[in-house]
């Protein structure tokens, strides 16, 4: 595979040519460095928005999402939540199995507060890093709590005749 290199200017050099009238013409020194994501980012420079413009755009997006939800034209909703030291992509009526201990009994409803992303067919709300609690609410119900297999913690020091076993 042969990738052609683009010749692009590095910096201008001004050369004076002695004639009857002085003229200056810049000559561009060309580089044979390929354009990659390291030499130049692939996206164009975007201007930074001020706070008022950013808030206005956020309100427009939230208003559109609210109208979709009120008219029930959103399709199947999904969310990416951070729960039990992992990220989970959950939808309605999903079951997740965690191995951590939580302080809830069977039948308790818990609120998953760390919501990273919520989406449907026509929209996606992405948090930076989390979506605010007043914007999104994801709830779960504890269905079953079972004891896990015994966890054995073994400590061994070589050449010391030391072994220690602890089970939970």
C-alpha positions in Angstrom: 0.0 0.0 0.0 1.4 3.3 -1.0 0.2 6.4 0.7 1.1 9.6 -1.1 2.6 12.4 0.9 1.1 15.9 0.7 3.5 18.7 0.3 2.6 21.4 2.7 4.3 24.7 3.6 6.2 25.1 6.8 7.2 28.7 6.8 7.7 31.5 4.2 11.1 32.8 3.2 11.4 36.2 1.7 13.9 36.6 -1.1 15.0 40.0 -2.5 15.6 40.0 -6.2 17.7 43.0 -7.5 16.0 44.6 -10.4 15.2 48.1 -11.3 12.5 48.2 -8.6 12.7 46.1 -5.5 10.2 43.3 -5.2 9.6 40.8 -2.5 8.1 37.4 -3.2 7.7 34.8 -0.5 8.7 31.3 -1.4 7.2 28.5 0.7 9.5 25.7 1.9 7.7 22.5 1.3 7.6 19.6 3.7 7.3 15.9 2.9 5.8 15.0 6.2 2.5 13.1 5.8 -0.6 14.7 7.4 -1.6 12.5 10.3 -3.5 13.0 13.5 -0.2 13.8 15.1 0.8 16.5 12.7 -2.6 18.2 12.6 -5.9 17.2 14.3 -8.5 15.8 11.8 -11.2 18.2 12.9 -11.4 21.9 12.2 -10.9 24.4 14.9 -14.1 25.1 16.7 -14.6 28.4 18.5 -15.3 28.2 22.2 -18.8 29.2 23.2 -19.5 31.6 26.1 -21.6 30.4 29.0 -24.8 32.1 27.9 -24.7 30.6 24.4 -23.9 27.1 25.8 -26.8 27.3 28.3 -29.1 28.4 25.5 -28.1 25.5 23.3 -28.5 23.1 26.2 -32.0 24.3 26.9 -32.9 23.8 23.2 -31.7 20.2 23.3 -33.4 19.5 26.6 -36.7 21.0 25.2 -36.5 18.8 22.1 -35.9 15.7 24.2 -38.8 16.6 26.5 -41.2 17.0 23.6 -40.1 13.5 22.3 -40.7 12.0 25.7 -44.0 13.7 26.2 -45.2 12.5 22.8 -43.8 9.0 23.5 -41.8 8.9 20.2 -38.5 8.0 21.7 -38.4 4.2 21.1 -36.6 2.0 23.6 -34.6 4.1 26.1 -31.2 3.0 27.4 -28.7 4.3 29.9 -25.1 3.8 30.8 -24.7 3.8 34.5 -21.7 3.4 36.9 -22.8 0.9 39.6 -20.8 -1.6 41.7 -17.4 -0.4 40.3 -18.5 -1.1 36.7 -20.3 0.6 33.8 -23.5 -1.0 32.7 -25.6 -0.4 29.7 -29.2 -0.9 30.9 -32.6 -0.7 29.4 -36.1 -1.3 30.7 -36.6 -4.7 32.4 -32.9 -5.7 32.3 -31.3 -7.9 34.9 -27.7 -7.2 36.1 -25.7 -9.5 38.4 -23.3 -7.8 40.7 -20.8 -9.4 43.0 -20.5 -6.6 45.5 -22.5 -6.3 48.7 -25.1 -3.6 48.8 -27.2 -2.4 51.8 -30.6 -3.2 50.3 -33.0 -6.0 50.9 -35.1 -7.9 48.3 -37.8 -5.7 46.8 -36.1 -2.4 47.7 -35.9 0.2 44.9 -32.5 1.8 44.5 -31.6 4.9 42.5 -28.6 4.6 40.2 -27.2 8.1 40.6 -24.1 7.9 38.4 -25.7 8.2 35.0 -23.1 8.7 32.2 -25.4 8.6 29.1 -29.0 8.3 28.2 -30.4 7.7 24.7 -33.2 6.6 22.5 -33.7 6.2 18.8 -33.5 10.0 18.0 -31.4 11.4 20.8 -28.5 10.8 23.1 -27.6 12.8 26.2 -24.0 12.5 27.1 -22.7 13.6 30.5 -19.4 15.3 31.1 -18.7 13.0 33.0 -22.1 12.6 34.6 -25.6 13.7 33.8 -27.2 15.9 36.5 -29.6 14.2 39.0 -32.4 16.6 38.2 -32.2 15.8 34.5 -32.2 12.0 34.6 -33.5 9.4 37.1 -32.6 5.7 36.7 -34.2 3.3 39.3 -33.6 -0.4 39.9 -35.3 -3.0 42.1 -33.4 -5.7 44.0 -34.8 -9.0 43.0 -32.6 -11.6 44.6 -29.7 -11.7 47.1 -27.8 -14.9 47.3 -24.6 -15.8 49.1 -21.7 -16.0 46.8 -19.2 -18.8 46.8 -16.6 -18.7 49.6 -13.8 -16.4 48.9 -10.5 -17.7 50.0 -7.7 -15.3 50.6 -4.3 -17.2 50.8 -1.1 -15.5 51.9 2.2 -17.3 51.3 5.7 -16.1 51.9 8.3 -18.1 50.0 11.2 -19.6 52.0 9.6 -18.6 55.3 7.3 -21.6 56.0 4.4 -19.2 56.3 0.9 -19.8 55.0 -2.2 -18.0 56.1 -5.7 -18.9 54.8 -8.8 -16.7 55.5 -12.3 -17.5 54.2 -15.2 -15.1 54.1 
